[in-house]
Amino acid sequence: MAQIVRFPALPSALTRRRIITAGAAGAATLALPALAQARNTIKIGYITALSGIRANFGEADNWTLDKFKAAVKDGVTVGGKTYKIEVVLKDNQSDPNRSQTVSSEAVLRDKVDLVLVQDGDAAGPAGQLCDVHGIPMISTMMPWQAFTFGRGSTPEKGFPFSFHFFWGADDVLKNFFGIWNGIKTNKVLGTFYIDNPPGQAFADPNTGLPAGAKQNGYKEINTGFFKIATNDFSTQVSAMKGGGAQIVSGFAFASHFATFWKQAQQAGFKPELVTMAGPFLFPSAVESMGAAGDGMGTEIWWTPAFPFKSTITGQTARQLADEWEGSTGKQWTQPIGYGHALWETALAAIKGAGDPKNRKALRDAIANMKLDSIVGPINFKDSPIKSIAVTPLVSGQWRKAKSGKFPYELFITHNGTAPMIPVDTDYKPMSALQ
């Protein structure tokens, strides 16, 4: 027969309470280190495009992030207290749906204290979530009109927790028309635009290129919007050639323009001026066009010639670009400056908040920020556009390099909206470069 072992009954409810209390105390003891770490750690969610069609915008992000991590490896001291910095990197894969997903992960799952958005197309979904949940956000690399108007706000209203620094589509127009007005043409302008927030900002009939064309006496052949997956621009080419356009402008990515230009050459369409927003930010895009890349015009966000320094490393724009080229063997690109400046704003906000773990204090530190960054002044405090800091912009032209290790150089040719940035040379029409 099996022996039955009887355990003595618990003597009283008091004993049960002691056991429960002891268990709870043990759990609390285990939770204390994690809680202390959470209180002493500032978690930053960083959303960018490391893959997909806009991956060239995020090419330098890991390199830049490594520089930031090295600068804060010992923590950041605010009000006599030292905080560790943890970065949660999110690749939105250049996909609007993915942008929504990673924004939700950062805000709802990762519980970040601050969100940084390098890829402009992710600023909308991330900003919406951050405003709803009261988490400060700073984004960049998209015209401020797309950030503000694209989310249904106004310059007077702004947003409660989301902020953005960049130039505006109006600044591009002032630079482009500043170039075109100085060169003799028939003043016929052919345009085409990606159907996305930045493209819509440039195509806006009241504030975009159409309005600028009308104000400056240009006839616009507006071929409208195209989807991001488009690979046939024969309709646009035909319309511009048939209308006698001597200037081509609009908003497109490098792959789009390369296809457009190849089809333009095949059709015998030879405009005098090509000044596009978007495709010529990267030397690789110009190089991929071979000899046809000579003379392409672009807005200029940032170059090594910008007379500004980093608040993180103390490097000049030239020194930062030289370090990139020396460590990677690749030519500098314009997003290097803005990717770096985004981390400058994050660090300035953390240091400017009396309690950086307090979301409202961190938000207020951004709203009151006046920062001299690697891309120039970032001034939220005095901005007439709420939640926006407008940064300097110039424009210029890619030319074949006369010497050096890279085939093309980018020259600043117009600085009407940012006279503190020096001009390198005059803009030349295509026929003068052949």
Secondary structure, 3 states (H helix, E strand, C coil): CCCCCCCCCCCCHHHHHHHHHHHHHHHHHHHHHHHHHHHHEEEEEEEECCCCCCHHHHCCHHHHHHHHHHHCCCCEEECCEEEEEEEEEEECCCCHHHHHHHHHHHHHHCCCCEEEECCHHHHHHHHHHHHHHCCCEEEECCCHHHHHHHHCCCCCCCCCCEEEECCCHHHHHHHHHHHHCCCCCCCEEEEEEECCHHHHHHHCCCCCHHHHHHHCCCEEEEEEEECCCCCCCHHHHHHHHHCCCCEEEEECCHHHHHHHHHHHHHCCCCCCEEEEECHHHCHHHHHCCHHHHCCCEEEECCCCCCCCECCCCCCEHHHHHHHHHHHHCCCCCCHHHHHHHHHHHHHHHHHHCCCCCCHHHHHHHHHCCEEEECCEEEECCCCCCCCEECCCCEEEEEEECCCCCCCEEEEEEECCCCCCCCCCCCCCCHHHHC
